[in-house]
Amino acid sequence: MQSRESCALADQQDPLAGFRQQFAIPEGVIYLDGNSLGVLPKTALARSQQVIAEEWGNGLIRSWNSADWFALPTRLGDKLASLLGAAAGEVVVTDTTSLNLFKALAAAVRIQQQAYPTRRVIVSERDNFPTDLYMVQGLIEFLQQGYELRLIDENLSLEQALDEDVAVLLLSHVNYRTAYLYDMAAVTDLAHRYGALTIWDLAHSAGALPVELNAAQADFAVGCTYKYLNGGPGAPAFIWVAARHQDRFWQPLSGWWGHQQPFAMSSDYQPAAGIRRFLCGTQPIVSMALVECGLEIALQADQALLRQKSLALTDLFIELVEQRCGAHPLSLITPREHARRGSHISFRHPQAYAITQALIAAEVIGDYREPEVLRFGVTPLYLSYSDIWEAVERLRQILDSGSWDKPEFHRRSAVT
Ligand SMILES: *Cc1c(COP(=O)(O)O)cnc(C)c1O
């Protein structure tokens, strides 16, 4: 049986407890949305001053060299690589996850056209994050070559979806709604046995749990830096390409930043060797510079300890909800099995939207996802066991009192 005291004791024994003071989190707020927008690293304020006032203000155009702006995408990519089980030279930080997905998809399709000219199926999951499906649909529409998107759902398992027509398998490592976690190595191996290439979307795993891209023999991966990596709103995303694939094709967004010699100003595109060919145009330097602040903190944390704490916190969340909110129609949609669980917890409830708004008004910030889902991001770097206790306590009060049933909590905003 968990209590406020047992949670306080767990905090005292938490080897990661010190990380919280590296972030500026508003007093009184319990932030359970770090899987949508991470919190502010304290160093980001000074770094933004430096980038804007010194590097931009004083350095002006010289800063491309003197502040090493030009190398930011690869320098940050090399740092990030160690969190992804990847090597230096395999990752760039650039563009958005959606755009990087387009590049990865186009590249994977292109490689497969050489290996298996007749394959025309891209497999993904109906429950995948919508942009992933939209980007596949956009590429298919653009190619006009009879490609088809085949979706795994309750009527079609992964095993059933894979066959000799499949060129590419695109999955989210952790599902954005349920937190279902795929076994990356096993699924990649299965896809490879059918001759398909894999693209992993790491939006909800990078920085939240250990990722082992090379050990899993994965082919491509993309992901966000503004979620668990605390890079800041709209911070540039990343793309990883296995070294064995990097030089096999050009990605179609073949802008000058991906050119072998961008400043030769040649009229002919020649892709840079290696991962740099995945760059397109000039990068958002101010935003990108701040990615490093979150990354530096993440790199200090032991990934195994982080995973242990994430599971302990999500276990605690489940246990407390069952213990204290058992009379209410909340149903857990996140897997209980540790090996299949990412780092957030989701419950269905018929009034999930209004309850989410009431929680936010009580300074417990989670979010709502269609349909009827209360979603709570559990970021082990800066949340405590006591935070989870307090969050569930406020949830209990809202449910027991029915205080969620007010007009203002039913009103929908543009961004939910
Ligand atoms: C958050 C998220 C994205 C976001 O893509 P953007 O291009 O940054 O808007 C993509 N895929 C998944 C699975 C996500 O969870």
The ligand as an SDF file (V2000), in Angstrom:
LIG
                    3D

 15 15  0  0  0  0  0  0  0  0999 V2000
    5.1030   14.4080  -31.5150 C   0  0  0  0  0  0  0  0  0  0  0  0
    5.2220   13.4530  -32.6370 C   0  0  0  0  0  0  0  0  0  0  0  0
    5.5700   13.8960  -33.9210 C   0  0  0  0  0  0  0  0  0  0  0  0
    5.6940   15.3650  -34.1850 C   0  0  0  0  0  0  0  0  0  0  0  0
    6.0700   15.6940  -35.4790 O   0  0  0  0  0  0  0  0  0  0  0  0
    6.3970   17.2200  -35.8210 P   0  0  0  0  0  0  0  0  0  0  0  0
    6.8140   17.1820  -37.2240 O   0  0  0  0  0  0  0  0  0  0  0  0
    7.4540   17.6690  -34.8600 O   0  0  0  0  0  0  0  0  0  0  0  0
    5.1640   18.0180  -35.5930 O   0  0  0  0  0  0  0  0  0  0  0  0
    5.7630   12.9360  -34.8990 C   0  0  0  0  0  0  0  0  0  0  0  0
    5.5890   11.6090  -34.6380 N   0  0  0  0  0  0  0  0  0  0  0  0
    5.2310   11.1750  -33.4190 C   0  0  0  0  0  0  0  0  0  0  0  0
    5.0650    9.7140  -33.1660 C   0  0  0  0  0  0  0  0  0  0  0  0
    5.0160   12.0800  -32.3870 C   0  0  0  0  0  0  0  0  0  0  0  0
    4.6380   11.6610  -31.1840 O   0  0  0  0  0  0  0  0  0  0  0  0
  1  2  1  0
  2  3  1  0
  2 14  2  0
  3  4  1  0
  3 10  2  0
  4  5  1  0
  5  6  1  0
  6  7  2  0
  6  8  1  0
  6  9  1  0
 10 11  1  0
 11 12  2  0
 12 13  1  0
 12 14  1  0
 14 15  1  0
M  END
$$$$
